[in-house]
Amino acid sequence: MSEPDLRKLLGAVRDGRLQVDAAYEQIKGEQRTGLGFSVVDLHRQKRLGFPEVIYCGSKTTEQVVAIAQAMYSHGDTVLCTRATLEMSTAIATAIQGAAWNPVARTISIAGATSIPRGTGTVAIVAAGTSDLPVAEEARVTAELFGNDVNLITDVGVAGLHRLVERLDEIRQARVLIVVAGMEGALPTVVGGLVGKPIIAVPTSVGYGASFGGIAALLGMLNSCAPGVSVVNIDNGFGAGYLAGLINHL
């Protein structure tokens, strides 16, 4: 419900042309819609600034399509994470303008309701090419939700000169997302060189002793550099979302 529609509804209640209970039912209907298997939160963008996001893991293609259609018809921007090519094909058939990113495994559709632009740039700094799927998920998320993004790749600590060469560029960002696997040292190094908020993302990249990203996660949690926060393993979406919130402050 747009602001003019809401004002018109409240005016009808004030003038006695509409009962309070009837107005309440209209407003409630705008806040959520039940699909049987899901209750879609259609009020989230008004509360939080960003609409609900569809996590596709363990969902059927039919469920994902139905949720996406409910959101898109309401005017919301749609983002599906951990999606499959089958889901992308089905959504593209149902909704015009759906974009599939095979690296990030995301499906995105711009909605009619605009999202305000952030005030600065989000820099995504990825240690290696193997970290790109997580970095791309963060990039798609941050860009879709109104942020300018600079993706800087393959600057891990195994070749520190590559990072040093990009420092001036990195320092221009308002908030940083630093993505790394293996031992997860890159966020600490960046945190000692750049005075901006850093969101560290451990990835599951690495050999056996990396324990599927746990080594990188623990390394980042134990960082001695100030200003480093950490999201879960491979959670590019969470990092992109948080960076967007910071960039909109």
C-alpha positions as CSV (number, residue, x, y, z in Angstrom):
1,M,0.0,0.0,0.0
2,S,1.5,3.3,-1.1
3,E,1.5,6.4,1.2
4,P,-1.3,8.1,-0.8
5,D,-3.4,5.0,-0.6
6,L,-2.8,4.8,3.2
7,R,-3.7,8.4,3.7
8,K,-6.9,7.9,1.7
9,L,-7.8,4.9,3.8
10,L,-7.2,6.7,7.1
11,G,-9.2,9.7,5.8
12,A,-12.1,7.4,5.1
13,V,-12.0,6.1,8.7
14,R,-11.8,9.7,10.0
15,D,-14.8,10.8,8.0
16,G,-16.9,7.8,9.0
17,R,-17.0,6.2,5.5
18,L,-15.1,3.1,6.6
19,Q,-15.2,1.1,9.8
20,V,-12.0,0.6,11.8
21,D,-12.2,-3.2,11.5
22,A,-12.6,-3.0,7.7
23,A,-9.6,-0.6,7.5
24,Y,-7.6,-3.0,9.7
25,E,-8.3,-5.9,7.4
26,Q,-7.1,-3.9,4.4
27,I,-3.9,-3.0,6.1
28,K,-3.3,-6.5,7.4
29,G,-3.8,-7.9,3.9
30,E,-1.0,-5.6,2.7
31,Q,1.4,-6.8,5.4
32,R,1.5,-10.5,4.5
33,T,0.0,-13.1,2.2
34,G,-0.4,-16.8,3.0
35,L,0.5,-19.4,0.4
36,G,-0.3,-22.5,2.5
37,F,3.4,-23.5,2.7
38,S,4.7,-19.9,3.4
39,V,3.6,-16.6,4.8
40,V,5.2,-13.9,2.7
41,D,6.2,-10.8,4.6
42,L,5.1,-8.0,2.4
43,H,5.7,-5.3,5.0
44,R,9.4,-5.9,5.5
45,Q,10.7,-3.2,3.2
46,K,8.6,-0.5,5.0
47,R,9.9,-1.8,8.4
48,L,13.6,-2.5,7.5
49,G,14.3,-0.7,4.2
50,F,14.8,-4.0,2.3
51,P,12.2,-6.6,1.2
52,E,12.2,-10.2,2.2
53,V,14.7,-12.5,0.5
54,I,14.0,-16.0,-0.7
55,Y,16.5,-18.7,0.5
56,C,15.9,-21.5,-2.0
57,G,17.7,-24.3,-0.2
58,S,15.2,-27.2,0.6
59,K,12.4,-25.4,-1.3
60,T,10.8,-26.8,-4.4
61,T,10.8,-24.9,-7.7
62,E,7.1,-24.4,-7.4
63,Q,7.4,-22.9,-3.9
64,V,10.1,-20.5,-5.0
65,V,8.1,-19.4,-8.0
66,A,5.0,-18.8,-6.0
67,I,6.8,-16.7,-3.3
68,A,8.6,-14.7,-6.0
69,Q,5.3,-14.0,-7.8
70,A,3.6,-12.8,-4.6
71,M,6.5,-10.5,-3.8
72,Y,6.8,-9.1,-7.4
73,S,3.1,-8.5,-7.7
74,H,3.3,-6.4,-4.5
75,G,6.0,-4.3,-6.1
76,D,8.9,-5.8,-4.1
77,T,12.4,-6.4,-5.5
78,V,13.0,-10.1,-5.5
79,L,16.2,-11.8,-4.6
80,C,16.5,-15.6,-4.5
81,T,19.7,-17.1,-3.0
82,R,21.2,-20.6,-3.4
83,A,18.9,-21.0,-6.4
84,T,19.2,-23.6,-9.2
85,L,19.1,-23.3,-13.0
86,E,15.7,-25.0,-12.9
87,M,14.4,-22.4,-10.6
88,S,15.8,-19.6,-12.7
89,T,14.2,-21.0,-15.8
90,A,10.8,-21.4,-14.1
91,I,10.9,-17.8,-12.7
92,A,12.0,-16.3,-16.0
93,T,8.9,-18.0,-17.6
94,A,6.6,-16.6,-14.9
95,I,8.1,-13.1,-14.4
96,Q,9.7,-10.9,-17.0
97,G,13.1,-9.4,-16.3
98,A,14.5,-12.1,-14.0
99,A,18.3,-12.2,-14.0
100,W,20.2,-15.5,-13.3
101,N,23.8,-15.3,-11.9
102,P,25.2,-18.8,-12.2
103,V,28.3,-18.0,-10.1
104,A,26.4,-16.5,-7.2
105,R,23.5,-18.9,-7.7
106,T,21.1,-15.9,-7.4
107,I,17.9,-14.9,-9.2
108,S,17.1,-11.2,-9.0
109,I,14.2,-9.1,-10.3
110,A,13.9,-5.3,-9.8
111,G,10.5,-4.4,-8.2
112,A,8.3,-1.4,-8.8
113,T,8.9,0.0,-5.3
114,S,12.2,1.8,-5.3
115,I,15.0,1.2,-2.8
116,P,16.9,4.3,-1.7
117,R,20.5,4.6,-2.8
118,G,23.4,4.2,-0.3
119,T,25.6,7.2,0.4
120,G,29.0,5.6,-0.5
121,T,30.6,2.5,-2.1
122,V,30.8,-1.0,-0.8
123,A,34.1,-2.7,-1.6
124,I,34.1,-6.4,-1.8
125,V,37.7,-7.8,-1.5
126,A,38.1,-11.4,-2.3
127,A,41.2,-13.4,-1.5
128,G,41.2,-15.8,-4.5
129,T,39.2,-16.9,-7.6
130,S,37.8,-19.8,-5.6
131,D,36.1,-17.3,-3.3
132,L,34.2,-15.7,-6.2
133,P,30.9,-17.5,-5.7
134,V,30.6,-16.0,-2.2
135,A,31.9,-12.6,-3.3
136,E,29.4,-12.6,-6.2
137,E,26.5,-13.4,-3.8
138,A,27.6,-10.4,-1.7
139,R,27.8,-8.2,-4.8
140,V,24.4,-9.1,-6.2
141,T,22.8,-8.5,-2.8
142,A,24.5,-5.2,-2.1
143,E,23.8,-3.9,-5.7
144,L,20.2,-5.0,-5.7
145,F,19.5,-3.2,-2.5
146,G,20.7,0.2,-3.6
147,N,24.5,0.3,-3.2
148,D,27.4,1.1,-5.6
149,V,29.8,-1.9,-5.4
150,N,33.5,-2.3,-6.3
151,L,34.5,-5.9,-6.6
152,I,38.3,-6.5,-6.1
153,T,39.4,-10.0,-6.6
154,D,42.5,-12.2,-6.2
155,V,44.3,-10.1,-3.6
156,G,45.0,-12.8,-1.0
157,V,47.8,-12.8,1.5
158,A,49.8,-15.4,-0.5
159,G,50.8,-12.4,-2.8
160,L,50.6,-9.4,-0.5
161,H,51.9,-7.1,-3.2
162,R,48.5,-7.5,-5.1
163,L,46.6,-6.1,-2.1
164,V,49.1,-3.2,-1.6
165,E,48.6,-2.2,-5.2
166,R,44.8,-1.8,-4.7
167,L,44.9,-0.1,-1.3
168,D,44.1,3.4,-2.5
169,E,41.1,2.0,-4.3
170,I,40.0,0.0,-1.3
171,R,40.3,3.0,1.0
172,Q,37.7,4.9,-1.0
173,A,34.9,2.6,0.1
174,R,32.6,3.4,3.0
175,V,32.4,-0.2,4.1
176,L,34.3,-3.3,3.2
177,I,33.4,-7.0,2.7
178,V,36.5,-9.2,2.9
179,V,36.1,-12.8,1.6
180,A,38.7,-15.5,2.2
181,G,39.1,-19.2,2.8
182,M,42.1,-21.3,3.7
183,E,43.4,-19.7,7.0
184,G,41.2,-16.6,6.6
185,A,44.0,-14.1,7.3
186,L,43.0,-11.4,4.7
187,P,40.4,-9.5,6.9
188,T,43.0,-9.0,9.6
189,V,45.6,-7.7,7.2
190,V,43.0,-5.3,5.6
191,G,41.8,-4.3,9.1
192,G,45.4,-3.2,9.9
193,L,45.6,-1.0,6.8
194,V,42.2,0.5,6.2
195,G,40.1,2.4,8.7
196,K,36.7,1.4,7.6
197,P,34.1,-1.1,8.9
198,I,35.0,-4.6,7.7
199,I,32.6,-7.5,7.4
200,A,34.6,-10.7,7.1
201,V,33.2,-13.7,5.3
202,P,34.9,-17.1,5.8
203,T,34.5,-19.5,2.8
204,S,34.7,-23.2,2.7
205,V,37.6,-23.1,0.3
206,G,40.7,-25.1,1.4
207,Y,42.2,-28.5,2.0
208,G,41.2,-30.9,4.8
209,A,42.6,-28.9,7.8
210,S,40.4,-26.0,6.8
211,F,37.4,-28.1,8.0
212,G,35.0,-26.7,5.4
213,G,35.7,-23.1,6.4
214,I,35.8,-23.5,10.2
215,A,39.5,-22.7,10.3
216,A,38.9,-19.4,8.4
217,L,35.9,-18.7,10.6
218,L,37.8,-19.1,13.8
219,G,40.8,-17.1,12.4
220,M,38.5,-14.2,11.6
221,L,36.7,-14.4,15.0
222,N,40.1,-14.2,16.7
223,S,41.3,-11.3,14.5
224,C,43.6,-8.9,16.4
225,A,42.6,-6.0,14.0
226,P,39.9,-3.7,15.3
227,G,36.7,-3.0,13.3
228,V,36.3,-6.6,12.0
229,S,32.9,-8.3,12.3
230,V,32.3,-11.8,11.0
231,V,29.3,-13.5,9.3
232,N,28.8,-17.3,8.9
233,I,30.7,-19.5,6.5
234,D,29.9,-18.8,2.8
235,N,27.3,-16.2,3.8
236,G,27.8,-13.7,1.0
237,F,24.2,-12.7,1.3
238,G,24.5,-11.8,5.0
239,A,27.6,-9.7,4.3
240,G,26.0,-7.9,1.4
241,Y,22.9,-7.1,3.4
242,L,24.8,-5.8,6.4
243,A,27.1,-3.7,4.3
244,G,24.0,-2.2,2.7
245,L,22.5,-1.3,6.0
246,I,25.8,0.4,7.0
247,N,26.0,2.3,3.7
248,H,22.5,3.6,4.2
249,L,23.1,5.1,7.6
